[in-house]
Amino acid sequence: MGGAQKIKGERIVATAQPHIITFANEKGGTGKSTTAVHTAIALAASGRSVGAIDLDSRQRTMTRYFENREATIRRLDKPLLQAQFEVVEELSEANLEAAIDRMDVDLIVIDTPGRDDPVARAAILKADTLVTPMNDSFVDLDLIGQVNPDTYKVTKPSFYADLIWTSRTQRAKAVGKSVDWVVLRNRLQHIDSHNLRRVGAALDELSKRVGFRVIPGLGERVIYRELFPKGLTLLDLADLGEVGIAHIAARQELREMIAGLGIPEAGERQAA
């Protein structure tokens, strides 16, 4: 089960209908769980209460991250921000619903397994914001669109784009609004290349045809691998006195990513 929420400063009271952010990608190795945890803690740092639900009961990467974080909080006796979290052990839509209902929070971050799964599809259907992290390569791009091997122009959307399109249509009929689909370019290299530009051009073309937004995510940095055993995020390093120049650059990437997600404030959700 999840740990208690710890919020610095004034806490905003949770609303009846939390904003759900679902991280989903049927390919593994895209930094999905790491990005989900950083998103949860960054949103908690903005003064909102945050819950996290792990639907990958086999790997439990997000859950392990938060468990490591709780251990660090106890070991160092530091009041680090934490999300209420739990893993759904027995996967079913009813258990996902129950996990959501147990969380009296402003925002819920859901991490789905890197495979096609009926409960993951249900989480996509529930998303107000759907985030699809992908590595900056045509291997990952193939999940949402196929390209001509000679011109690198998009030939057609792929099965996953069709799946999201169907989910968005169903959600619009059910609740009267669609999902904000964000494709996150994770593990971006810090040097320009033909591949970088070609993938970017293909994504821009696909975004117009399929209807998603593209924003930069977290770069390829060793620091993310080093943070996991302690359950730390880039936002914690200043409190622990471990900030270097590379960390400052990475933290700025995180802040720009959170801004790009455009998660509404509680008052904005109520007004909608």
C-alpha positions as CSV (number, residue, x, y, z in Angstrom):
1,M,0.0,0.0,0.0
2,G,1.0,3.6,-0.4
3,G,2.9,5.9,1.9
4,A,1.4,9.0,3.4
5,Q,1.5,12.2,1.4
6,K,4.1,14.8,2.5
7,I,3.6,18.3,1.2
8,K,5.8,21.3,1.7
9,G,3.8,24.5,2.4
10,E,0.1,24.9,2.2
11,R,-1.7,21.8,0.9
12,I,-4.6,22.1,-1.5
13,V,-7.6,20.0,-0.6
14,A,-8.2,17.1,-3.1
15,T,-11.1,17.4,-5.5
16,A,-13.7,14.7,-6.0
17,Q,-12.6,14.0,-9.5
18,P,-8.8,13.7,-9.7
19,H,-7.0,14.5,-13.0
20,I,-5.6,11.2,-14.2
21,I,-2.3,11.0,-16.1
22,T,-1.7,7.7,-17.7
23,F,1.8,6.7,-18.9
24,A,1.4,4.1,-21.6
25,N,3.7,2.5,-24.2
26,E,3.6,-1.1,-25.3
27,K,7.4,-1.0,-25.9
28,G,9.7,-1.3,-22.9
29,G,12.9,0.6,-22.2
30,T,11.5,4.1,-22.9
31,G,12.0,5.4,-19.4
32,K,8.3,5.3,-18.7
33,S,8.4,4.5,-15.0
34,T,11.3,6.9,-14.2
35,T,9.4,9.7,-16.0
36,A,6.2,8.8,-14.2
37,V,7.9,9.0,-10.8
38,H,9.6,12.3,-11.6
39,T,6.2,13.7,-12.8
40,A,4.4,12.6,-9.6
41,I,7.0,14.2,-7.4
42,A,7.3,17.4,-9.5
43,L,3.5,17.8,-9.3
44,A,3.6,17.2,-5.6
45,A,6.2,20.0,-5.3
46,S,3.6,22.4,-6.9
47,G,1.5,21.9,-3.8
48,R,-1.0,19.3,-5.1
49,S,-1.7,15.9,-3.6
50,V,-0.6,13.1,-5.8
51,G,-1.4,9.4,-6.0
52,A,0.4,6.8,-8.1
53,I,-1.0,3.5,-9.3
54,D,1.3,0.7,-10.7
55,L,-0.4,-1.7,-13.1
56,D,2.8,-3.7,-13.8
57,S,2.6,-6.1,-10.8
58,R,5.3,-8.2,-12.4
59,Q,8.1,-5.7,-12.7
60,R,6.7,-3.1,-10.2
61,T,9.3,-0.5,-11.2
62,M,7.3,2.5,-10.1
63,T,6.4,0.8,-6.8
64,R,10.0,-0.1,-6.1
65,Y,11.0,3.5,-6.8
66,F,8.6,4.8,-4.2
67,E,9.5,2.1,-1.7
68,N,13.2,3.0,-2.1
69,R,12.1,6.6,-1.5
70,E,10.3,5.8,1.7
71,A,13.4,3.9,2.9
72,T,15.6,7.0,2.2
73,I,13.1,9.3,4.0
74,R,13.4,7.0,7.1
75,R,17.1,6.6,6.8
76,L,18.0,10.2,6.4
77,D,15.1,11.5,8.4
78,K,14.4,14.0,5.6
79,P,10.9,15.4,4.9
80,L,11.0,14.6,1.2
81,L,7.8,14.9,-0.9
82,Q,6.1,11.6,-1.4
83,A,3.1,10.3,-3.4
84,Q,0.4,8.0,-2.1
85,F,1.1,4.8,-4.0
86,E,0.0,1.3,-4.5
87,V,0.4,-1.6,-7.0
88,V,-2.7,-3.4,-8.4
89,E,-1.7,-7.0,-7.7
90,E,-4.7,-8.7,-9.3
91,L,-5.2,-7.0,-12.6
92,S,-8.8,-6.2,-13.4
93,E,-10.8,-3.1,-14.4
94,A,-12.7,-3.4,-11.1
95,N,-9.5,-3.4,-9.1
96,L,-8.2,-0.4,-11.0
97,E,-11.5,1.4,-10.2
98,A,-11.1,0.5,-6.6
99,A,-7.5,1.8,-6.5
100,I,-8.6,5.1,-8.0
101,D,-11.5,5.4,-5.5
102,R,-9.2,4.8,-2.6
103,M,-7.1,7.9,-3.5
104,D,-8.4,11.2,-2.2
105,V,-6.0,13.3,-4.2
106,D,-5.8,16.0,-6.8
107,L,-3.9,14.0,-9.4
108,I,-3.3,10.3,-10.1
109,V,-0.3,9.1,-12.1
110,I,-0.9,5.6,-13.6
111,D,2.1,3.5,-14.8
112,T,1.1,0.7,-17.2
113,P,3.1,-2.4,-18.3
114,G,5.0,-2.3,-21.5
115,R,2.7,-4.7,-23.3
116,D,-0.9,-4.8,-24.6
117,D,-3.1,-5.4,-21.7
118,P,-6.9,-5.0,-21.1
119,V,-6.4,-3.1,-17.9
120,A,-3.8,-0.9,-19.4
121,R,-6.4,-0.1,-22.1
122,A,-8.9,0.7,-19.4
123,A,-6.3,3.1,-17.8
124,I,-5.9,4.8,-21.2
125,L,-9.6,5.2,-21.4
126,K,-9.7,6.9,-18.0
127,A,-6.8,9.3,-18.8
128,D,-7.3,13.0,-18.9
129,T,-3.7,13.3,-20.0
130,L,-2.1,10.3,-21.8
131,V,1.7,10.3,-22.0
132,T,3.5,8.0,-24.4
133,P,7.3,8.2,-23.8
134,M,9.4,7.0,-26.7
135,N,13.1,6.9,-27.4
136,D,14.3,9.1,-30.2
137,S,14.5,6.3,-32.9
138,F,12.5,4.9,-35.7
139,V,12.2,1.7,-33.8
140,D,10.1,3.4,-31.2
141,L,8.3,5.6,-33.8
142,D,7.1,2.5,-35.5
143,L,4.7,2.0,-32.5
144,I,2.6,4.9,-33.7
145,G,3.5,5.4,-37.3
146,Q,5.2,3.7,-40.3
147,V,7.6,5.6,-42.5
148,N,9.0,5.2,-46.0
149,P,12.5,3.6,-45.8
150,D,13.9,5.9,-48.4
151,T,12.2,9.3,-47.8
152,Y,11.4,8.8,-44.0
153,K,8.0,10.3,-44.8
154,V,5.0,8.9,-42.8
155,T,3.1,6.3,-44.8
156,K,0.4,5.5,-42.2
157,P,-0.4,5.5,-38.5
158,S,0.3,2.2,-36.7
159,F,-1.9,0.0,-34.5
160,Y,-1.2,1.9,-31.3
161,A,-2.3,5.2,-32.8
162,D,-5.5,3.4,-34.0
163,L,-6.0,2.1,-30.4
164,I,-5.6,5.6,-28.9
165,W,-7.9,7.0,-31.5
166,T,-10.6,4.5,-30.6
167,S,-10.1,5.1,-26.9
168,R,-10.4,8.9,-27.4
169,T,-13.6,8.5,-29.3
170,Q,-15.1,6.2,-26.6
171,R,-14.1,8.7,-23.9
172,A,-15.6,11.6,-25.8
173,K,-18.9,9.7,-26.1
174,A,-18.9,8.6,-22.4
175,V,-17.8,11.8,-20.6
176,G,-18.1,14.6,-23.2
177,K,-14.4,15.3,-23.5
178,S,-11.3,13.7,-25.1
179,V,-7.9,12.9,-23.8
180,D,-4.9,15.1,-24.2
181,W,-2.4,12.8,-25.8
182,V,1.3,13.8,-25.3
183,V,4.2,12.0,-27.0
184,L,7.3,12.5,-24.9
185,R,10.6,12.4,-26.7
186,N,12.7,10.7,-24.0
187,R,16.4,10.0,-23.9
188,L,17.1,12.7,-26.4
189,Q,20.8,12.9,-27.4
190,H,22.5,16.2,-26.6
191,I,24.0,16.6,-30.1
192,D,22.2,17.2,-33.4
193,S,22.0,14.5,-35.9
194,H,20.2,13.5,-39.2
195,N,18.3,10.8,-37.2
196,L,17.2,13.4,-34.6
197,R,15.8,15.7,-37.3
198,R,14.2,12.9,-39.3
199,V,12.4,11.4,-36.3
200,G,11.3,14.9,-35.3
201,A,9.9,15.6,-38.7
202,A,8.1,12.3,-38.8
203,L,6.6,13.0,-35.4
204,D,5.4,16.5,-36.4
205,E,3.7,15.0,-39.5
206,L,2.1,12.2,-37.5
207,S,0.9,14.6,-34.8
208,K,-1.2,16.5,-37.3
209,R,-2.7,13.3,-38.7
210,V,-3.4,11.5,-35.5
211,G,-3.8,14.3,-33.0
212,F,-1.2,14.3,-30.3
213,R,1.3,16.9,-29.0
214,V,5.0,16.4,-29.0
215,I,7.2,17.7,-26.1
216,P,10.8,16.9,-25.1
217,G,11.2,14.6,-22.1
218,L,14.2,13.5,-20.1
219,G,17.6,13.3,-21.7
220,E,19.9,10.3,-21.7
221,R,21.8,10.9,-18.5
222,V,23.5,8.5,-16.1
223,I,22.0,10.3,-13.1
224,Y,18.6,8.7,-13.6
225,R,20.0,5.2,-13.1
226,E,21.9,6.4,-10.0
227,L,18.8,7.9,-8.4
228,F,16.6,4.8,-8.5
229,P,18.2,2.8,-5.6
230,K,17.6,5.7,-3.2
231,G,14.2,6.6,-4.8
232,L,15.3,10.1,-5.4
233,T,14.4,12.6,-8.1
234,L,16.3,15.5,-9.6
235,L,14.2,17.8,-7.4
236,D,15.6,16.2,-4.2
237,L,19.3,16.9,-4.9
238,A,19.3,20.5,-3.7
239,D,18.0,19.3,-0.3
240,L,20.7,16.7,-0.1
241,G,23.5,19.0,-1.2
242,E,24.4,17.0,-4.3
243,V,23.8,19.4,-7.1
244,G,26.3,19.7,-9.9
245,I,26.2,21.6,-13.3
246,A,24.9,18.5,-15.1
247,H,22.2,18.0,-12.5
248,I,21.0,21.6,-12.9
249,A,20.7,21.1,-16.7
250,A,18.7,17.9,-16.1
251,R,16.5,19.5,-13.6
252,Q,15.7,22.2,-16.1
253,E,14.7,19.5,-18.6
254,L,12.3,18.1,-16.0
255,R,10.7,21.5,-15.3
256,E,10.2,22.1,-19.0
257,M,8.7,18.7,-19.4
258,I,6.2,19.3,-16.6
259,A,5.3,22.7,-18.1
260,G,4.8,21.1,-21.5
261,L,2.4,18.5,-20.0
262,G,0.1,21.4,-19.1
263,I,-1.6,19.7,-16.2
264,P,-4.4,22.1,-15.1
265,E,-4.6,23.5,-11.5
266,A,-7.4,22.2,-9.3
267,G,-9.5,25.4,-9.8
268,E,-9.2,25.1,-13.6
269,R,-10.4,21.5,-13.5
270,Q,-13.4,22.5,-11.4
271,A,-14.2,25.3,-13.8
272,A,-14.1,22.9,-16.7
